Amino acid sequence: MPITVRYTDITKEYDTFMELMQDPNYELVTEINCSKNELTILPDMKFPSLQIFDCSYNMLTILPRMEFPSLHTFNCHANKLKSLPCMEFPKLQTFICSWNELTILPDMMFPYLHTFNCFNNMLTILPRMEFPLLHTLNFYCNRITSFPENMNYPNLQTLNCAYNELT
């Protein structure tokens, strides 16, 4: 299945990321969907206008260096990721990393994050997370034993941490 890319007003398909990054308009890309491709690796990427990145339903074990300053939705659901790199997505609103093999998460600070889905992994501990606008937090079906002490989400409406090892 090819990589589907959207510019502001058109959709185009590419066979590889290298082909995409050689497009003279690559800086205008606003959405990349490379889901369901059985990908095992992604190249380092830099897309200044990218708003949506979906690499779900692949076989990724590691994520590359990504520079997406305009990103608001990141989906790496259903891969084989064991950890995530430190990510700096200053405009991120939705983060989906569920159905992986994550055992640890990096410290995270996403000032505009509304939804964080990280269920069905193997997490035992949660890192420092600063999400002042968070509405939905899903960590069910992990191995979490406790929550961080200074967890403060004044806008939280949904918290699902069922099927963990909380004491």
Secondary structure, 3 states (H helix, E strand, C coil): CCEEEECCCCEEEECCHHHHHCCCCHHHCCEEECCCCCCCCCCCEECCCCCEEECCCCCCCCCCCEECCCCCEEECCCCCCCCCCCCCCCCCCEEECCCCCCCCCCCEECCCCCEEECCCCCCCCCCCEECCCCCEEECCCCCCCCCCCCCCCCCCCEEECCCCCCC
